[in-house]
Amino acid sequence: MRGNRLMLRAGTAERTMLDLRDGQPLRDGARVPVAVLIDGGTASSGEITAIAFAGRARTARFGAPTYGVSTSTSGFPLSDRANLVIVDSLVQDRTGRKYLDGLKPDLAVPPADAPLAAKRWLARRCGR
């Protein structure tokens, strides 16, 4: 993070991934309950997004375990026109935990039932 920008650096190259200059942080956002829906189709950037909420207070995951590919990869074209793809980084949560086998839900329910379970959980935390 540099100022209001989230930067990605690979070697000497640097790229802005998120620019928040015009945005304002959510006031009292840490107190807002967050329900995260996950299942076996949650992979790659979706899995990384779910990991971003791991360890956050007033947050719960609903559904089924994620796919288990919270990694970043780089492709390297070979002379025979094949592409060698190598994992070059692992994502970890705010506590440093890595999820090599995916994330487990806090409340395991069939994925089709996860939205209703999350809605009920949120309602209890919002006094409804």
Backbone torsions as a table, in degrees:
resi	resn	phi	psi	omega
1	MET	NA	127.9	176.1
2	ARG	-128.4	110.4	-176.3
3	GLY	63.2	-119.3	178.5
4	ASN	-104.4	19.9	-177.8
5	ARG	-121.2	135.9	171.8
6	LEU	-92.9	121.1	-174.6
7	MET	-109.6	147.5	173.9
8	LEU	-116.9	127.8	-179.3
9	ARG	-119.9	130.1	176.0
10	ALA	-131.4	105.5	-175.6
11	GLY	65.7	-122.4	178.8
12	THR	-96.1	-8.7	179.9
13	ALA	-82.8	143.8	179.1
14	GLU	-136.6	139.8	-177.2
15	ARG	-138.9	138.9	175.9
16	THR	-78.2	123.1	179.3
17	MET	-95.5	-31.5	-177.2
18	LEU	-150.7	128.2	-179.3
19	ASP	-118.2	116.0	-175.9
20	LEU	-108.0	21.4	-177.1
21	ARG	-55.9	-39.2	-176.6
22	ASP	-93.0	-5.6	-177.5
23	GLY	-98.6	157.7	176.6
24	GLN	-118.2	141.1	177.1
25	PRO	-65.7	150.1	178.6
26	LEU	-67.5	120.8	179.8
27	ARG	-65.3	132.7	-178.3
28	ASP	57.6	27.2	-176.9
29	GLY	-59.6	-28.5	-179.3
30	ALA	-68.1	-19.5	-178.9
31	ARG	-88.9	-11.2	-178.3
32	VAL	-78.6	126.5	177.8
33	PRO	-70.2	143.9	-179.3
34	VAL	-129.0	128.0	174.7
35	ALA	-106.2	128.8	-178.9
36	VAL	-113.1	122.4	179.6
37	LEU	-95.5	127.3	-178.9
38	ILE	-136.9	158.0	172.4
39	ASP	-163.4	-171.2	-178.0
40	GLY	-63.6	-16.5	176.6
41	GLY	-86.3	-4.8	177.9
42	THR	-83.6	109.9	-176.0
43	ALA	-146.8	166.4	174.4
44	SER	54.2	-122.7	-176.9
45	SER	-65.3	-29.6	175.8
46	GLY	-65.9	-38.6	178.4
47	GLU	-69.1	-39.1	178.0
48	ILE	-64.3	-38.1	177.0
49	THR	-63.1	-43.7	178.0
50	ALA	-63.0	-38.3	178.3
51	ILE	-64.0	-33.0	179.5
52	ALA	-59.3	-26.6	179.4
53	PHE	-91.6	-11.0	-178.0
54	ALA	-62.4	134.5	179.2
55	GLY	83.6	-2.7	178.3
56	ARG	-80.2	136.8	176.9
57	ALA	-63.4	151.1	176.3
58	ARG	58.8	37.8	179.8
59	THR	-131.7	139.2	177.2
60	ALA	-142.1	147.9	177.6
61	ARG	-103.5	139.5	-177.8
62	PHE	-128.1	140.4	175.2
63	GLY	125.2	-127.8	-175.9
64	ALA	-130.6	164.0	-179.9
65	PRO	-55.8	148.4	178.3
66	THR	-77.0	173.1	-174.5
67	TYR	-66.0	-36.4	177.8
68	GLY	99.3	34.7	178.1
69	VAL	-130.9	59.7	178.9
70	SER	-88.1	61.7	-176.6
71	THR	-127.8	165.7	172.3
72	SER	-114.8	139.5	-178.6
73	THR	-125.5	157.7	173.6
74	SER	-127.9	139.2	178.1
75	GLY	-100.9	142.1	179.7
76	PHE	-128.3	107.6	179.5
77	PRO	-63.4	136.0	179.0
78	LEU	-104.4	164.7	-175.6
79	SER	-62.8	-25.3	179.5
80	ASP	-89.3	14.5	177.7
81	ARG	75.3	6.4	172.8
82	ALA	-77.6	164.9	178.7
83	ASN	-124.4	116.8	178.5
84	LEU	-88.6	119.7	-179.5
85	VAL	-108.9	125.7	-176.2
86	ILE	-123.0	135.4	172.9
87	VAL	-70.2	122.7	-178.4
88	ASP	-114.7	-3.2	173.9
89	SER	-161.9	153.4	175.6
90	LEU	-116.1	140.7	179.2
91	VAL	-89.8	142.6	176.6
92	GLN	-131.3	157.7	-178.9
93	ASP	-83.1	-175.6	-175.7
94	ARG	-63.4	-15.6	178.7
95	THR	-99.3	-3.2	-179.5
96	GLY	95.3	0.7	179.8
97	ARG	-74.4	136.1	176.1
98	LYS	-102.7	149.2	-176.5
99	TYR	-117.8	72.1	-175.8
100	LEU	-67.1	-25.8	179.5
101	ASP	-110.4	18.5	179.8
102	GLY	90.1	176.3	178.9
103	LEU	-98.6	144.4	174.9
104	LYS	-98.9	146.4	176.9
105	PRO	-74.3	153.3	172.3
106	ASP	-74.1	-33.1	175.6
107	LEU	-126.7	104.3	-180.0
108	ALA	-77.2	116.4	177.0
109	VAL	-140.6	158.1	174.6
110	PRO	-56.5	139.4	-176.8
111	PRO	-50.3	-35.0	179.8
112	ALA	-66.8	-24.2	-179.9
113	ASP	-92.6	-9.3	-175.9
114	ALA	-60.5	-42.8	-179.7
115	PRO	-59.4	-42.2	179.9
116	LEU	-68.4	-41.3	177.8
117	ALA	-61.6	-42.4	178.9
118	ALA	-65.9	-41.1	179.6
119	LYS	-61.4	-42.4	178.5
120	ARG	-65.5	-42.6	179.1
121	TRP	-61.4	-45.6	179.5
122	LEU	-63.6	-41.6	-178.7
123	ALA	-60.5	-41.5	178.8
124	ARG	-63.8	-36.3	-178.6
125	ARG	-81.2	-17.9	179.1
126	CYS	-101.6	7.4	177.6
127	GLY	72.4	31.1	179.8
128	ARG	-112.1	NA	NA
